[in-house]
């Protein structure tokens, strides 16, 4: 239950039971006293008389109710009113039980009138307090939806009260429920959140005229409040006589019984409640009063149709429709009155407005009474005709006054219906005054989406090419769009027009990117917004992020032309508008970009919280597409989802029997269908799978098993033999071959039957639960157990999917090791989450098998390290890569030669990604400016691209961790929804890398003005030579280029040196060029002499030490370099 719902329930249900009792008792009184009446005019007079009695207290006591609501805490005023309800209901119920309609008693009749009067008195105090407390309980973006729900429940009370009236008249014993409802309502009001008194020093006056003068003056002087008060007065004044007419119509025209005709009011009240609810949902963030116009038109039309029917069912439908449009009309008025009244006198203004409403009701009731009494032949049809005529006449001024609101509604209404728009931070938006909004720009309709969310009329700028199109110009003018012409002079003139709009106190929106994103990344922000702020010192400047727009129809996700295929995910699309806090006028463009990125991070974190864990999604895929295939075995071909799921569930039950209920399940298998099946089997027994690194030593395996408290290891005899693994003595292998033999037909049947259970029953994993423990590569020391949650991995996958367009039509080669973050994401979590087929490739170094599987199964996506990529370039066939569209390269720096050679052979340009296991793993992606150019271009050379959507970056001083100016080299920090929970059982190392939600990457980098990252190397991969920091990576890059090598053939490492602190050593396997020639080429590249290794420091070795992931084993490389230098010096 959300906090908003918890605040709403006590008020809504206390109001519900009060409304139920009000309407039940009033209608009971009418029905029981009307039993002896046989003439429709007399019954209309009786209805009018009781309504007058019910209306008078609202006129007499509203002033005092307003004073009490402002002087005292409103929840206490409501509590006092509810406490008075119980004795009134007790007396009233007894009076009805004793009343004999065949021999009416004047005394009992007077008692009934008195109880109706007293119920109205308590409502006089309760209703304004309830209306006034809402803005205290809910903020601006919550109150529309809360009001819609409250009004729906309010009219549900009217419905039930109206229906209950007929039952109580027929079965008088049922009257006992009325006091019970009063008690329940009192208990609910006691749970209402306490609020402060609005004006605790407000003096009391016995002169109601004097008390009324101030609020009435406020209403009279404010045209908006005056129009709202008149609109609500017309609604209720017509509504009260319409109720009389419907009851009379049911008895004399439709020939219905008392119970049946009381039920005729149910469609009316239900329709009003439904209309209020729809209006609240339609205007979730900002209420458009333009709804009043179609509301009036709809009511008029429905009432005209009601007159011409004699069928009770058809009549009920028209009454329902009239009520629905009535709800659309009245809710915007109620919300406007709540929001626009000053807080300190809100209750008194509400009370004054109530007086106007009830004076109007008294007037129309009196007219009905007088016409009925004088003419003697007043019929329900004539009353309904009069109501429809009054509404029709009201339509004319309403359409004139609200013309702009109505036209905006015609545009924004479909927007709100087609998009689920949610606003956050709307409290930062001032109600009036100059305002500059600076959002990201993803779709052609960003302006309309923003207008649907922000409670201000916003001025936009738009390219004049589109502004002057005949069909579009009227809409652009309606929304105050300003045309922008091309050319520097024209742009300056347009900015001047924007500056004038701010000077006029308007809300202006500028898109700092200047153009629509064509990649899903935010483009570089321009500084033109600063020009419009000149001379507008009072203007409020707010950064805005609009989330979910890139995945919607009007983005350029599919190319320069609009495409219906752009929409990704469930319909209607979920759009979020995050408004940040005020920023200074002189904020630099890049700093503003970072502010919007911070809002983007918040949006992605919220969306990630709403995600479903991957193992649960796999269940959905398998159940709804049982004969499809997600995992592909290279030898057996595609594995059908249903048979695979049955095997997984049977395996899960067997594994649980073997090692019992354990928090972690260790798995030691290559990339096979058996490996992913074992992982899913672990999830379905409420355990967390841990993929062990098959390339580490026995001590490394023992360390991982000890850290996760695992004794058993899920493996296979074949895998142990092929990978030549020596298991630690402390562990017990659980061989899949043995488990397969133990699975019986009964086990299979049990697994098949269990599929019928709800997915959440099979897999209880929550989004914030641990998804896996990945042990870091250990390239710089002891491996650490990185604890990643489902939220971490799924959010990273979502961010990557936005800019790579990952989908079910792709086929990914699942060859990256599952114990590696890159492999866990691409070969396991991507397939189970999105249903993207994955070809499980056991050995990533087997280039021949890689080539065959790429060609055989038409793989379109390849995740790889540069070392793997270089191997494939040399040994794979070009035709096998013909369907390839995207190559993502990570784990180490992509060598320019490796990238060039791969592109020349296969026609797909590898795109470099950057990340860390601790970040699940992606951080940035060197994607081109246009998403459809992936595999053909990249953003810029010597860069790892811009941070993925939802990820923030910054550089800091490595020693002090103070923020650095943009463009300066510094220690790179990352904040992401994918940031790990921590290192398992290692709080010290966790605290060392996580600071206030930021992860310290250990990499030295600079940030370009477009937000892209340029890595200089690991902080640990710098050597301090003669007092200067020399990056190994920069030297390596030039060496690879000149010597035509890759990381598996050449690497640079620093070793201690007595003379200069450290010196650079170049370890290589073979060189095609002479060392002296290579050194000379280093100088031609402009490298400082201090960065150039000496000839004697080039040392040939048999092989560069690599980890199982394909990354260079830096620790092993360091040890080898020291050993080779010592051997050289010996």
N, C-alpha and C positions, 0 to 999 in steps of 0.2 A: 504494500500500500504506500503510495507516494505521500510526502508531507502535505501536498495540496489537498489530497483526498481526505487525509486525517483532519485537516482544518475545516473542510466542507461538511463532512458527515453530520456532526452535532447540529449545526445551524440548519442544514437542509432537512433533516428528519424532524427536528423540533417544529420547523415551519410546516412540514408535510402533515403532521398529526394535528396541528392547530388549524390548518386550512381544511383538513378532512372534517373536523368537528364543526367549524364555522358553517361549511356548506351543507353538511348533513343536518344540523339542527335547524338551519334556516329553511331548507327544503322540506324537512319533516313538518315544521310549523305550517308551511304553505299547504302541503298535501293534506294534512289532517283537518285543517280548517276549511279546505276547499271541497271536502267530501259531500257537504250538504248543498253545494252550489251547482246549478244546472245551466247557467248562462255564461257565455264566454266573456262578455263585458264585465260581469260581476267578478269573474275570476281574475281578469286583468287588473281590476281595481284592488282586489285582495293582494295580488302580487306587488302592486305599486305601494300599498299601505305598509306591508312588511318591509319592503325595500327602503321606504322612507325611514322607518324605525331603525333599520340597520345602518342607514347612511348618516343620520343626524349626529351620532357621537363623533364621527370623523370630522365633522365641521366644528362641533362644540369644543372638542378636547385636543385637536391636533396641535394647537399652539402650545399647550402644556406638555403634550407628548414630545414636541420638538425641544422644549426647554430641558426636560428631563434627560433626553438622549444626548444633548450636548453637555449638560451639567454633570451627569453621572456616567459611569462606565456602561457602555451599551449592552454588554453581556448581562449586567445586573438588571437593567431595565427589562430586558427580554425575560430574565428569570422571574421577576416580579409579576409580569403579565401572565406567564404560564402558570404561576402559582394560583392566580385568581381564576383560572379557567376551570379548575376541578370543582369548586363549590357551585359554579354556575351550571356546569354540566349535570351535576347531581340533582339540583333543583329542577332543571329543565327536563331531565329524563323522567322524573316522578310526575311532573305536570303533564307530559305527553301520555304516560301510562294511564293517568286518571281521566284524561279528556275523552268525552263521548261525543262523536261527531253527529249522532242522531239527536242528541239533546245538548247542544253546546252550552257550557258554563261560562258566563262572562268573567268570573273570577279566574278560572283556569286559562281562559283566553288572554286575559290581562297578564297572567303570570308568564305565558309563552312570549307575549310581546316584550315583557320585561327582560326575560332571559336573552332574547335576540338582541335587545338594546345593550345589555351588559357584555355579551360576547363581542359586540362591535366596539365597546369601550376598551376591552383588553386588547383587541386587534389594533385599535388606534395607537396604542403604546408599543405593541410588539412589531408591527409591520415596518414603520419607519426606522426603528432601531435595527431590525434585520437588514434593511436596505443600506443603512448607513455604516453598519459594521463590516460589510463586504470589502470596501476599499482598505480597511484596516487589516483584514485577514489575508488579502491577496494583492499581489503586485499587478502592474498594468497588463502584463502579458498573460497572467493567470485569470484575471477577473472576468474576461469575456466567456471563457470556457466554463468557469465556475458558475457564472450567472445563468448560462444556458442549461447546465445540469440542474441547478436549483429551481429554475422555472419549470423544467420538465417534471421534476418531482412535485413542485407546487401544484401544477395542473393535474398531476396524478392524484394528489390529495383531493382536488376538486372533483375529479372523475369518481373516485371511490366514495367520496362524501355524497355526491349526487345519487350514485347507485344505491348506497346504503340507506338513503332516505326512504326509498320505496320499500325496501326490506323491513325497516324499522316500523313503518306505518302498518304493514301487514302482520309482522311478528313483533309485537311490542317488547317481548322479553329481550330482544337483541339490542334494545336501547342501553343496556348495561355496558356495552363496549365503549360508549362515549366517555364516561368517566375514566375508564381504563386507558383510553387513548390520551386523555389529558395528563394522566400520571406518567405514561411513557414519554410524552413530549417534554414534561418537566425534567425527567431524568436525562434526556438528551441535552437540554439546554445547560444543565450543570456541567456538561463535558466541553462546552464551548470554550475556546481559547480566550483567556482574559485579555482585555485591551484597556488602554488608558482612556480616561475621560478627555473629550475633545476640548472642553472649556470649563474646567472645574470651578472657576470663579464667577461663572455667569450668574447674575442676580435674577431673582424671581420677581415676576410682576403679575399682579392680579388683573391687569388690564390686557385682555387678549388682543384688542385692536392695536395697542402699542407694540406688543410682542410680534404681531403679524406684520407691522409696517416695514421693519427692516428687511426680513426675507422677501417680502413682496416687492420691495424696491429693487433688491438685487435681481430678482427674476425679471422685472419689468425693464431694467437697464441692459440686461444681457439678452440680445436677440436670440441667441442659440437656446438659452434656458427657457425663454418665453415660448419659443416655437415648440420645444419639447414638452413643456407643461400643457400647452394647448392641445398638442397631439395626443398626449396620454388622457387628457380630459375627454376629448372626443371619443377615444377608443372605449373607455369605461362607461361613458354616458350612453353610447349606443349599445354597448354590450349588455348593460343591465336590462334594457327594455327588450333586447333581442332574446334574452333568456325567457322573459315573460311570454313573448310571442311563440317561441319554440314549444314551451310547455302547453300553451293554449292550443297551438296547432296540432300537437299530438293528441289532445283529448277530443277536439271538436271537428278537425279536418281529417285526421288519420285514424280516428276512432280507436285509440290505444287505451289500455288500462293504466292505472296510476303508476304501477311499477314500470310498465313499458314506456310511458311518456317521460318519466324521470330519467330513464336510460337514454332518451333522445339528446340529453345534454352531454352524454359521454363523448360522442364524436367531436363536439365543439371544444370541450376542455382538453381532450387528447390532442386534437389538432393544434390548439394554441401551444400546448406543451411541446409538441413535436416541432412546431415552427420556431419556438424559442431555442430548442436544442440545435436545430439545423443552423439557425442564425449564429449561435455561439460557435459552432464548429466551422462555419463558413468564414467567420471573422475572428479566428482564434487569436490573432495578434493585435488587430486594430479593427474596431467596429465601424462599418460604413453605414451612415444614416441613409444612404441611397436605397437601402432595403425597404424603407418606409413606402416608397412610391409603388413598387410592385406589390407590396403588402396591401395597400389601399385598393389598387386595381383588382387584385385577386379576390379580396373580400366583397367588393362591389359585384363582380361577375358571379361569384358563388351564390350570393343572396338573391340576385335576379333569377338565377336558375332554380333556387329553392322554391320560389313562389309558384312556379309552373308545374310542380310535381305533386302527385297524390300517392306515390308509392313510398312507404316508410323506409325501405332500403336505399332507394335513390335519394330520398330526402336526407338520410343519415350521411351519405357520401358528400352531398353538397355542404352540409353542416360541417363535416370534417375538413373540407377544403377551405371553407370560410375561416375556421379556427386556425388552420395551418398558416394562411396568409396573415391572420391577425397576429400570430406569434412572430412572423417576420417583421411586422410593423412595430410591435410594442417593445421587443427586446432592445433594439438600437436606442430607443428613447430612454429606457430604464438605465442602460449603461452610460449614456451621455449624461444623464442627471447625476449618476453616482460619481462620474469622473470629473465633471466640470464644476461641481459645487465646491466652494471653499471648505476645507476641513473643519475649521472652527465653528462654522454655522451650517454645516451640512444637514444636521438633523432638523434644525428649524426650517431650512429651505425645503427639505423633504416634507415636513409637516405642512408648510404653507402650500406646497404643490398638492399634497393630499386634500387640503381644503378645497382647492380649485377643482380637483377631480370629483370630489363628493358633492360639491355644489352643482357641478354639471350633471352628475348622476341624479341628484335631488330634483334638478330642473326637468330632466327628461322623464323621470318617474312621475313628477307632478303633472306634466303634460299628458302622459298616458292616463293618469288618474282622472284628470279633468275631461279629456275627450271621451273616455269610457263612461263617465258619470253623466255628461251632458248629451252625447249622441245616442247612447244606448245600443249602437250597432257597430262598435269598434271591433274589428276582426284582426286575427294574427297576420293575415296577408297585408292589410293596410299598414300595420306596424313595421313589417319587414320591408315593404316598399319605401316607407319613410326612412328607415335605416340605410337602405342601399342608396337612396337619393342623397342623404347627408354625406355618405362616404364618397359618392361620385363628385359632389361639390368640393369636398376636401381635397380630392386628387389634384385639382387645378392649381391651388396655391402651393401644395406640397411639391408638385412637379417643377414649379417655377423656382421655389426656394432651394430645392435639393437637386436642381438639374445637373450641376457639376458632379455631385456625389453619385447621382444615379448613372450618369454616363461612365464614371470611373468604375462603378459597380459592374456595368456591362462588360468592361474589359477585365477587371480584376476578379470578378465572380468566377468565370471559367478557370482563371489561373489558380484560385484557391481550391476549386473543385478538382483540378487535375494534378495539383501538387499538395503534398502534406507539408505545409510551411510552419516551421517552429522558430520563434524568435528568442534569443537569449541576450541579456544585457540591455534590454529596451529601456530599463530605468535610467540608463545613461543619456537617453535622447531627451533634450529639453522640449517642453510643450510649445514654446515659441522662441522667437529670436533667430538671428543668423546661425545657420548650421551647415557645416561642410562634412559630407560623408565620403570616405575614401575606401571603396571596396575592391576586391579582386574582380576579374572579368572573365567569365567562362562561357556565357551564352548570349544569344541575340536578345533574350528577353530578361536580362538581369535587372533592367530598370523596372519592369513590371513586377518582378518577384520581390524586389526591394520595396516597392510601393505597397505591395500586399502585406509586408511585414512591419514596416516602420509607421508609427502613428503620426505621420506628418505628410503634407503634400510636398513632394520633392520635385525640384527642377533638375532636368538632365541635359547633357549635351550629346548630340548625335551627329554622325556624318551627314552632311547636307544632301548627299546622293540619295540617302534613304528618307531623309526628312521631307523632301519635296515630292515624293511619290504620291500620286493623287489619292490612292486608297488608304495610305498610312498617315498622311499629313493631318487629317482631323483628329486622329488619336494622339499624335505627338503634340499637337497644340493643346489638347485637353489636359495632357499631363505636363504642360509647361516645358517641353523639350526645347533646347536651344540648338539651332543648326550650326555645325562647324564645317567651314570650308577648308580645302587643302591649301597648302602654302603657308609659309611662316607668318606673313602679314595677316592672313585670314584667321589663323589659329590665335594670334595675339588679340585680334578683335573679338573672337569668341570668348577668350579668357577674360577680356574686359567686360563682356556681357555677363559672365558668371560672377565677376567681382561686384557688378551692379546688383545682381540678384541677391547676393549676401548683404549688400548695403541696404536693400529693401526689406531685410529681415526674413528672407526666405530660406528654405532648406535646399541646399545644392548638393548634387552628387557628381563627383568626378571619378573616372576610373584611371588611377595613376599609371597602369600598364599601357594605356593608350590604344591597345589592340586586344582582340580576343585571344586567349591562349589556344594554341593549336597542338599542345602536348600534354595538357593536364597539370603542368607545372605553372606556378605564377611567373610571369615575365618580369623583366627588370622594371622597377618603378621610375617614372620620370618626375622631375621636380616642378612641373607646370602648376601644380596645385598651390605652390607658394605664392605665385603671382596674384591669384584671385584673393588671397588673404591680405594683400597690401591695403591698408586703410580700413580694414575690417577687424580691428583689435578685439571687438566683442564677440566675434564669431567662435562658436564651439566646433572643434575639429575632432572627428571620431573615426578611428580605423574600423573597418567592417570586413568580416569574412563570410562569404556565401558558400556553404558546403552542399555537396550532392548535385551541383549544377552541371559538372563535367559529364556526369553519367546520364544526363537528361537529353531530350529530343533536340533542343535548339543549340547544342554545343557543336563544335567542329571536330568531334571525336572521329567521325568517319570520313572526313575530307572537307573541302571548301564548301560543298553543297550540303544542305540540311538532309538528314536521313532519319527515318523512323527507327532504324536499328541502333541509334545512339543510346537509347534508354537501356540501362543495365539494372538488374535487380527487380524487386517487387513493385507493382503499380498500386496506387499512384506514387511517383518518386518522392522520396523524403528530402526536402530542402530545409536547410537550417541557416538562419541569419544571426551571426554573432556580432554584437556591437561592443567594441572595446571601450576602455576608459579614455578620457580626454587626453590629447597629445598637444604639445606646444606648436605654435605656428611655424617655428623655424626648424622643425624636425627634418633631418636629412632624408632623402628618398630611400636610401638603403635601410636606415633605421625604421622608417615607416613600414617598409617591406617586412622587416623582422617582427614588427608589432602585429601585422596581419598574419604572419607565419605562426605567431604565438596563438592567435585565435584559431588558426587552422589546426594546430596541435590539440587544442581543447575540443574542437569538433570531432577530430578523428578518435580522440580518447573516448568521447561519449558514444560514438558509433561503435567503437570496439567493445564497449561495455554491453552493447545490445546484440553482439554477435553470438552465433551458436558454435560450440566447439566442433572441430573437424570430425572427430569420431562419431558424433551425433549426426552430422551432415552425411557421412558415409552411409549410415543406416537409412536415411531418407533416400539417398540415391539408389541404394540396393533394393529398397522396398518399392519405390515408384518406377524404377527401371530395372526390373529383375533380370532381363535378358540382354541388357547392355553390358559393356565391359569398361572398367576403369583401369585395371591392371593387366598388363600384357606380359606373358612369359615368352622369352625369345624362341624357345623350342616348341612350346605347346600352343602358342598364339594367344589371342584374347581370352581371358578367364571371365565367364559370365558372373554377374554380380550375385545372383541368388545362390548358386552352388558355393561360391566363395564365402558368402556370409554364413551359410550353414556350417561350413568347415571351420570358420573362425569361431563361431559360438561353441561348437563341439570342442575345439582346441582350448578355448577359454576355460571350460568346465574341467578339462583334464589337467591343465596347468595349475588351477586352483587346488585340485586334489593333491598335486605333487608337493607344492611349497606353501600351501595354505594362503591365508590372506596377508599379503605383503604390500608395503607402501610402494616399493619399486620392483620391477621385473627386468633383470639384465638379459640382453639379447646379443649374441655374438654370431652374426650371420652376414654374408655379403648381400648386395642389393638383389634380392629375389622376392618373388611373390610370397614365399615362406616367411621372409623377414617382416614384410608389412603385415602379413596375417598374424604373426606373433605379437606385433605391437598393438594391433587392434584387439586381439584376444586379451592382452593385458588391460587395456582401457575398459573392456567389458566385464572385467572382474574387479573394477575399482582400484586398479594399480597403475603406476606410471612406468611406461617402457623406457629403458635406458639402453641405447645402442652403444656397445663397447667398441673401442678402436682396435681393429684386428692387426694394426701395424705396430703397436707398441710392444714393449717387452713384457715379460711375465710380471715384473714388478709394477709396471704401469697398469696392467689388468688388476693386479691385487689391490693397488691404490684405489682404483675406481670401485671395485667391489666392496672394499672396506668403507669408503665414503658413503655408499648407498645402502650399506648393511645388507648386502645380497650374498647369499650362500649358493643358491642355484643359478645356473646360467642356461638360458634357452639357446641351443645350438644344434648342429647336425654333425654326424660323423664324417660326411663327405666334405663339409666346409672346413672342419678341423684338419683333415688330411690335405686338402688342396692348398689351404692358406698356411699350413705348417705352423700351427699355433700351439704353443706350450701353455697349458692352463695352470694357474696357481694351485698349489696343493689344498688351499683353504676352500676351494669352490667345488660344487657338485654339478657336473654337466647333466642337463636334461635334453636328451636327443630327440629331435622331432621324428626320426624314423621309429623310435620305440613308442612314442605317443600315437603315431598314425596306426600302428598295429593294434593298440589297445582300444581304439575307437570302434564301438559296435554299432549295429543297425539301430539299437535302442537309443544310443547316444545321438545318432543322426536324427532320429524322429523327434527326440526331445529338443534338439537345436532347431529343427524345422518349426515345431509348435511354438517355441519361444519367440520366433520372429513376429508372431501376431501381437506380442506385447508392445505397448507404446515405446517409442525410441528412447524416451527419457527414463523408462524403467530398465531398459537394457544397459544404457550408458548414463550414469548419474553425474558425469563430469560437468562442471560449471565453467563458465568462460574465464573465471579468475583462478581456476585450479591449475596446478602444475601440469604441463603437457609433457615435458621430458627433462632429463638432465643430460646436457651435452658437455663432455669434457673438452676443454680448450686444447688447441693443437700442441701446446707445450713447446712451441717454437722458441720461446724465450725463458723456459723454466718448467717447474712442476705443473702438470695439467691441473686446471681448476674445474670443479663441477658447476657449470652454469645452469641455473634453474630458470627455465622459461615456462611461462604460462600459456594457455590457449589464447588469451587476449594478446600476449606479445606476438605470437606467431601469426595469428589470423589478421591482426591489424597491419603487420608488415606485408602480408600477402595482399591485403586489400590495397595498400598504398602502391605496391608494385604493379598490381593488376590495373590500377587506374591509368598508369603511364605506359604499360606494355600491352594492354588489351588482351590479357590472358583469358581464355574462354574454353568451352567444351569442344570447340572445333579444332583446337590445337592438339598435337601429340608431343609429349615431352620425353626426352631420353632420360630415364632415371638411373644414371650411371654415377653421379656424385655420391660418395659414401654417406650412408645414413647417419653415421656417427659425427658427420660434419654438418654445421649449421646450414650451409648452402645445399647439401644433399637432403637433409631432413625437410627443408622447405620445398625443394623442387621435386624430389622423388617420392615424398610421402604426404606432406600436408597439403600441397597444391592438388594432387589427385583426389584425396578424400574430401577436401573442402569444396572444390569447384567441379568435381567430376571430370577433370581433364585427364584423358588417357595417358598412362605412363608405361613406357617399355622398360622393364627392369633389367639393367645391364650389370652383371656381377662384378666385372673387372674393368675399371675405367682405363687401365693401361693397355688393354687388348684392343688396339686400333682396328684390327681386322673385324672383330665382332662388333665394334661400335659402328663401323662403316656398313656392315651387313644389316644391322638393326635399324640404322637411320634410313636406309633405302627400302628395306622390306616393309616397314610400318609407317613410312612417309612422315617421319618426325619433323615438326616445324619449329620446335624450340629446343635449344641446347644451352645448358648451364655448364660452365667449365672453368678451370683455372688456366692461366697462360701456358703452364707446362703441358697440360693435357692438350690444349689447342695446338701447340707447336707439333706435338706428336701426331695429331690427326691430320694436320696440314701435310706432313711428310708421307703418311702411310694410308690415308683414306682416299676412296675414289670420289671424284667430283660428282658423278651421276647419283651417288647415294645421298647426296646432300641437296638434291634438286628442290625439295619441298621446304627447306629450311628458310625461315623468315626472321628469326631473332636468335642472336647468340649473346648471352649474358656472361661476362667474364669477371671473376672476382677472386678473392683470397690473397692475391698478390698483384703487384703492378703489372699492367699489360704493356709488353714491349712493343714499340712502334713497328719493328720488323715482323714480329709475330702477327700483328694485326694486318699489316699490309699483305703478307704472304697468304694469309687465310682468305682475305678479300679477293685477291687476284685469282685464287684457285676456285673458290666456291661462290663468289659473287655476293657474299653477305659480309658486311662490315661488323666485326665484333664490337659490342657496346660494353664499355668498362663500367662495372659497378663497384661500390665501396661499402664496406660494412664490417661488422664484428660479431662474433658469436654472442656476445653479451647484448646485442641489439637485434637479434632474432631474424636475420642478421643485417638486412639492408639499411643503408643510410642515404646513399646518393646513387645517381644513375646518369651517365653521360649521354642522355637522350637528345636527339635533334630538336630543333624548334618546332617541327611538325611531326606528329606521331606517325603519320603514314610514311615518313622517310626513315623509320627505324630499319636498321640493317643496310642503309645506304649512306647516311651521314651521322655525325655526332655533333654535340654542342660546340666544343672547342678542343684543341689539342692540349696535351699535358694537363688534363683536368679529369676528375672523376665525376663531373657533372653537378647538377643542383640537388639539394636534399629532396627526398621523396615527399609527396604530400603528407602533412601531419608531423613532419620531423623538423626540429629546430637545430641550428648550429651556431656556434660562436667560437672565437679564438681568445685565449687568455695567456697571460704571462706564465710560463712553466713553473716559475718559482713562487710567485705570489697569488696566482690564479685570478688576478685582476683582469677585467675585460680590456681587450686591445682595440685600437682603432681599425677600421676596415682596411683591408689590403696588407696589414702587417702580418708577418709570419709569427705564429704562436701555437700553443697547444690547443688542439681541436677538442671541443666539448659538444656532446649531442644530447638532446632531450627528445624522447620518442615514446609513444605508447608501447613500442616493442622492447623497451629497456627491461632487462632481466630483473627477476625478484632479488637475486643475489647469488653469491657463490655458496654452494651447499656446505653447511657446517663450517663456514669460514668468514665470520663477521668482520674480522680485521681487514682482510683483503677486499671484502665488499665495501666497507666504509672508505677504503683508500681510493676506490674508483667511482663511487657514487656520491656526489655532492649536491644536495638540494634538488634532487631529481635529474641532475645532469650527469652523464657518463663521461669520464675522462678517458679518451681513446688511446692516449699515449702517442698520437701522431702529431707531427708538426705540419701546419698547413696555413694557407692564406685564403681569404674569401673575396672573390671578385664582386664587382658592383651588381652583377646580375644574380648573385647568390651562389654561384658555382664554386666548387672547392678545388684548390690546387694543392696536392700533397707534396711535401718536401721529404717525407720519410718518417720512420719511427723515431721517437725521442731516443730509444735505445739503439737505433741504427745511425747515430751521429758519433763521430769521433772528434774529440777536442784535441786539435793539433796546433801546437804553438799558440794556444789561447783562443783559436777560432773553431767554431762548430762546422764540421764538414759532413754533409749528408752522403751516406753510402748510396742511396737510391739515385741521386742525381748523377753521380759518377758512373754507376752501373748502366744507367739509361744510355749515356753517350757511348760507353764501351759496347753495349749490345748493338747499337746502331752501326758503329764503325767495324766491329769484328763479325757482324752478321751472326750473332749468337742469341740464345734465350736463357732464362733463369736456370734451366736444367744443365746448361753448358758453362756458365760463367757467373760468378758472384763476388761481391766485394765485402770485406770484413775488416774491422779495426782490431789491432792487437797492441799491447803495451810497448812503449818505446822510451828508453831512458832519456834520449836527447830532447824529444818534442812532446812527450806525454803519450801519444799514440801515433801509429802509422797505418796506412791503408795497405791491405794485402789483396791481390786479385787471384782467386782460385779458378782454374779453368780446366776443361777436359781436353779441348783441342782448339787451335786457332788457325784460321786460313791466312791471316796476315802476320807480318813480322811485328814483334813487340815494339821495336823502335818506331815503326811506321804508325802503330796504334797510338803511341804516346804523342807523336807529333800531331796526329789528328785531334787529340784531346785539346792541344793548345789552339788549334785552328777553330775549335768550338767556343773559345773564349773562357775555358775553365781556368781559375787561378792556379798558379804553380803549386800552392799548398794542397790543392785537390788532386793533383796528378801523381799517381803511384810511380815509384822508381822502377826501372827495368828489373832489378833483382827481386822486387816484391811481386812479380808475376810468377805464380807457382802452379805447375801442372799437376793434376790429381786424376784418379781413376773415374770418380763420379762425384757430382754435387749431392750432398745428403738431402734427401727429400722426406717429407712426412707422407702418411697414407693419403692425405687430402690433396697431395700434389704441391703443397707449399714447401718452400725451402726450410729445412730444419735449422733455424738460426743458432740454436744452442750447439747442435752438432757441428755446424759450420764454424762457429767460434772455436770450439775445442780442436777441430781439424786444423784451422789456421794457425793456432798457437803451436800445435804439434809440428806442423810443417816448418814453421819458422825456427823452432828449437832444433829440428833436424838439420835445417839449412845452416844454422850457426854452429852446429857441433863440429 
